[in-house]
Amino acid sequence: MDIGSKIRAIRNRKKITIAQMCEGTGLSKGFISNVENNNTSPSINTLQTIASFLDVPLPYLLLEKKQHMRVVRKEERTHSALNSLKIEHLTSIGGLRLMSVECPPGASMGEAIAHQGEECHLVLEGKILAQQGEDSVILEEGDSFSWHASVPHFVKNIGDKKSVVLIAVYSDTELNDVF
């Protein structure tokens, strides 16, 4: 873990000198230098003191680089299709994926499917029918629903205009064969 470089980068970005940091934290110049050069591993209490002085949350200092916020610009998004559905993959982290699904009038995702995980849906446009097992509901713009995806489920646009649904899917397994 490269906590020292992160501390140095934050300190430099905020234009804080090592002397100011020593004064604000009560830590010695040599100790701070050793921390920033990853020559010593400070205790959690010391890291909390440093985080408080730098005005950053302690957990932020403990994140690996790959765990930091990721941004996907609109022009960088990937797209796929399932039957006549247009799927725009917005972002993902670990087992959580966020996508926008556009469905023309009368179109559906095909047969009811089941897979590992959980899903949350928000209808952004249009009118859809959502079915899971024996449950069936009609939803319109602004409505939302969620389900355990291990039970076969089905979504169809039953309106006379396209529907757009924002979907968050969580699974600890690959879903490439589903979406």
C-alpha positions, 0 to 999 in steps of 0.5 A, a space after each residue: 500500500 502506498 499511503 505515503 505517496 498519497 499523503 505527500 500528494 495531498 499535502 502538496 496539492 493543498 500547498 502545505 509544507 512539512 513544517 506546517 504539517 509538523 506543527 498541525 499534527 505534533 509529528 516530527 519532520 523526520 517521521 513525516 518524511 519517513 511516512 511520505 517515503 513509505 519507510 515507516 508504517 504509521 499506526 491507525 491513530 497517527 494516520 487519523 491525526 494526519 487525515 484530520 490535519 489534511 481534511 480527508 477521511 481516513 478510509 480515503 488514505 487506505 484505498 488502493 489506487 484501483 479503488 478510487 473513484 472512476 469516471 466514465 465519460 459519455 463518449 467512453 461508454 460501451 454499448 451492446 444489444 439484446 434482441 431489439 434492446 439497446 444497452 448503454 453500459 454506464 459504469 461498474 465496480 466490483 460486482 455492481 453494474 449500472 446501465 441504461 436500457 432503451 426498448 422500442 414499443 412492443 419489444 422485450 428482453 426475450 424469454 424470462 431469465 434468471 441469474 445470480 444477483 439483485 437488480 434495481 430498476 428506475 423507469 426514466 421514460 415510457 411504460 413497461 410490464 415487469 414480471 417475476 414469478 407470479 408477480 406482474 406490475 405495470 410501471 411508468 416514468 418515475 416508478 422503480 422496482 427491484 428483485 432477486 434475479 435468481 427468480 426468472 424475470 421479464 420486462 416488456 415495453 407495453 407503451 406506444 413510445 420507447 421506454 428507457 430504464 436505468 438498471 443497477 445489477 449486483 452479482 458476485 459472478 460474471 453477467 456477460 451472458 445476460 447483458 
